[in-house]
Amino acid sequence: MASLRDIIIRPVITEKTNGLMAEGKYTFVVDPRASKGVIKQAIEDKFKVKVKDVNTSRVQGKIRRMGRHVGRQPSWKKAVVTLEAGQKIEFFEGM
């Protein structure tokens, strides 16, 4: 397994995830091989917060066309991380 720094690939910033941030839930694209325990460790280590719960789901890549050529976007794994009450990630505060 990769190091904890390589587990979190990037945050997911959408209107829906911005609404979840008010509830203390943050969404990330993570390594597809990562388990919930490893994701929890990586978030706590990187952002210095206390994680209450981790929910994961696999997102199937969409089929895209350009003219008669058909391709597929890559599949990815999404993690919604719930923080303990009163905790927040400062990285997201300006968004």
N, C-alpha and C positions, 0 to 999 in steps of 0.2 A: 504494500500500500504506500502511496505517496506520503510526503510529510504533511503536517497539519496546515502548512501555508498553502499547499497546492489543492486542498480540498474545496475551498470556496473559490469559485471561478469569477463570479460577478454578481452584483445585486440586480434584482428585477424591479424596475421603476415604472409603474403604470398607475392609472387612476385608482384601480382597485387596490393595489398594494399600498398606495398612499393613504387610503382609508383605513387599511389594516394597521398601519404604523401608529395611528392614534390609539389603537387597542393594545399596543406593545407587541405586534406581530410583524416580523421582517422576513422578506422573501429573497432567496438567493438561488442562483444556478450553481449546482455542486457537481463534484466528480460522480459519475454514475455508479462507481464501485463503492462509494462511501456509505457506511451504515449510520443510523441515527446517533449512536453513541460517539462515533468519530466526528460527525458534524457538530454535535454539541460541544465537544472538546475544542474543535477548531474555532467556533464562534466565541467561546469563553476566553480562549487564549488570545485571539486577534483583537477583540473589542473590549476586553476586560469587563464583561457583564456576567450576570448569573442567568442561565437558561433554564426555563421551567419545562418546556416541551418542544419536541421537534416532530413535524409532520412532513412526510416526503411523498412525492408522486413522480412517475415517469411520464414525460410529455412526448407524444409521438410526433415525429417530424412531418411537416405538411408537404404535399405534392405541389410542385410549382411547374408552370409551363412557360416557355418562351417560344412562341410560334408552334412548330410541330415537335419541338424537343421537350421531353418531360424529364424533370429532375426531382430530387427530394431534399428537403432541408434536414439537417441532422436531428436525431432524437436527443433529449437531454433530461436531466433529473432536477426537479425543483424541491427546495426545502423551505417550509414556512416555520420560522423559529419564534416561539413565544417566550418572552422574557418575564422574569419575576416582577411583581408589582413595584413600581417606582424606578425601574431600570429603563434606560434608553441608550441607543447607539448614537453618539454625537456625529458620526459621519453623515447621517441622514437629516440632520436638523435644518440645513439650509435648502433642502429640496422641496 
